[in-house]
Every structure is written in structure tokens, then in C-alpha cells.
Amino acid sequence: MIRRVEIAGRLRIGEGTPPVFIAGPCVLESGELAFALAEFLSSLAARLSISVIFKGSFDKANRSSVRSYRGPGEREGLRILAEVKSRYGLPVTTDVHEPRQAAIAAEVVDLLQIPAFLCRQTDLIVAAGETGLPVNIKKGQFMAPWDMANAVEKVAATGNRAVLVTERGTTFGYNNLVVDFRGIPAIRETICPVVFDATHSVQLPGGAGSASSGERRFIAPLARAAVAAGADGVFLEIHPDPGRALSDGPNSLPVRDVEPLVRSLLSVRAAVEGTIAAGKGPEERRSRGRGRGRTGSTTARKGGKRDGT
């Protein structure tokens, strides 16, 4: 079992760490938009003492329609991500769809993401693992939570134990997803740290005919439920004007709603931890307090090897 994963040599996600936030646009539309969102996220991270990873896709190879915008492509997309990283100091992540893309993206990003539809593609997962970077595998909409152990093992077989699983809902009837929150403790207690994708979980796949739709109003309550269930991180696709987003607009969170949601999630985590601490004996509570910093940021800043523990 993998209990903690270190990313970019300075933040940790998993048991005993504060929640990590992975956020950004669904697809990289332009450098201008990416930089504006990165500036916002960098400021938010500093203001709330949280760990944030910037996410943006250079190619959305799984769009509903052949006419849908896919992204700026490998070269331009990775250039944008490299600039986000250097200009704003945020770790960055992107998804890869083919084995050859893993090594190329690894030259820039700090975390490789495997799309949900590809979570059983052995060659892709192994290629990602062989880069030595942490790997975030999104759980397929067709997968049981405990079956993700096999996907994680494919990465671990390369000698790379820095693996996360992201829960993002399960297909339920036509054009709908449902989240079984039992999956969060099932994954984190027996496999590895788990991230909750609050925005794709409200997606209605193919719900708009030639594109997917979504129910944005459920993002916040689902995210709060996931943190209460023990999620180690939260994934959010954000956009200043979701109605004009080139991908996943209906299930993207408006930028103005991001900070209130993050603050509420931190409150939920604090309440859950307080409840757990209250159930321990006095000596256990004192020991727990001595081993944890105010926000966990001291641990997150420490360097180290890219591996899971």
C-alpha cells in the first residue's frame, strides 16, 4: 500500500497531510488564459497556505465530436505549462494519451495524469511509471474502486511507487454519472492516496449531443462530501467564463467561486480531524499535535526523492 506521495520535491499528498488542490482549465486555450489562472491560483495558495498544482491539457483526445477543440498540441501546450511553472512557481500536470507522450511531457510536468478511459492501457501506464514522475490515474467510469489496485500495480512494477488514484464518478444509465463515496476510503485505506475530481463527477457524458454537459450546482456539495469521506486532494476545472470555455464549460467552476469553495473544504477537513482527535485519549491527542505543523506546509516544502511511502 502507498500512504504518501511526494510531488515536485516540495509537497506531499496522503496520510497525515493537508488536502492538495489540482486546478486549472480543462484544456489549454491560450497562454493568456493559463497565466491569468495560474496567477490567481498562486495567490490563493499563498493566501490560504495550501498546496496547489496547476492542471491544463495540451490535447483532449477523448472529445465527443471530431469537430470539438482539442487543444494547442504538444509543443505549444508544454511551452505554456513550462512558463506557468517558471513564472508562478506552481507544480504542473497534464494528461497523456499515448506511451510516447509520457517521456515528452515528463521533461516539463511534475505529475503525469492518465485519463479515465485509459486507466487499463498497460503500455501507457507503464510508460508513465518509467519516467519516475508521480502518476495520477483517473478511475475509469466502468471500474470498481478496489479494481484500481491493478492499475496502480502496473506503475509500481516499474519501481515507481508515487501513484495517486482520482475518483470521478461511475456511469449510471445514459448520460449520467454517480459518485459512490464508499470508494474514497476503499482506495485510500488499501491502495494509495485518493483525489476527488469534483468537476468531472458532475459531468453528463455526451449530454449535449456532440459534447458533454454537466450540472455545476453539484460541484460544491460533492466536494464537501468527498473531503468528509477522507479525500487527500480535490481536482477542480476552473474558468473565468465557463459559458465560453472551449471544453467542459458546463461542469467547470467559475473562478469567483473557487476561494469560497476551498475555504469551505478546509473547514470540513478541520471539523473531521477535530472529531477524530476528540475520539482519542489525551496522550494520543498530544502526540498527534506534536507531529503536525500548523498547515502541513513545512513538510510540503521539504525536498526529497520522487517516491511514495
HELIX and SHEET records of a PDB file:
HELIX    1   1 GLY A   31  LEU A   48  1                                  18    
HELIX    2   2 GLU A   74  TYR A   88  1                                  15    
HELIX    3   3 PRO A   99  ALA A  106  1                                   8    
HELIX    4   4 ALA A  116  LEU A  118  5                                   3    
HELIX    5   5 THR A  122  GLU A  130  1                                   9    
HELIX    6   6 PRO A  145  ASP A  147  5                                   3    
HELIX    7   7 MET A  148  ALA A  156  1                                   9    
HELIX    8   8 GLY A  183  THR A  190  1                                   8    
HELIX    9   9 HIS A  200  VAL A  202  5                                   3    
HELIX   10  10 ARG A  216  PHE A  218  5                                   3    
HELIX   11  11 ILE A  219  ALA A  229  1                                  11    
HELIX   12  12 PRO A  242  ARG A  244  5                                   3    
HELIX   13  13 GLY A  249  ASN A  251  5                                   3    
HELIX   14  14 VAL A  255  ASP A  257  5                                   3    
HELIX   15  15 VAL A  258  ALA A  278  1                                  21    
HELIX   16  16 PRO A  282  ARG A  290  1                                   9    
HELIX   17  17 SER A  297  ARG A  301  1                                   5    
SHEET    1   A 2 ARG A   4  ILE A   7  0                                        
SHEET    2   A 2 LEU A  11  GLY A  14 -1                                        
SHEET    1   B 9 LEU A 253  PRO A 254  0                                        
SHEET    2   B 9 GLY A 233  HIS A 239  1                                        
SHEET    3   B 9 VAL A  20  GLY A  24  1                                        
SHEET    4   B 9 SER A  51  LYS A  55  1                                        
SHEET    5   B 9 VAL A  92  ASP A  95  1                                        
SHEET    6   B 9 LEU A 111  ILE A 114  1                                        
SHEET    7   B 9 VAL A 135  LYS A 138  1                                        
SHEET    8   B 9 VAL A 163  GLU A 167  1                                        
SHEET    9   B 9 VAL A 194  ASP A 197  1                                        
SHEET    1   C 2 THR A 170  THR A 171  0                                        
SHEET    2   C 2 LEU A 177  VAL A 178 -1                                        
SHEET    1   D 2 GLN A 203  LEU A 204  0                                        
SHEET    2   D 2 SER A 213  GLY A 214 -1                                        
END                                                                             
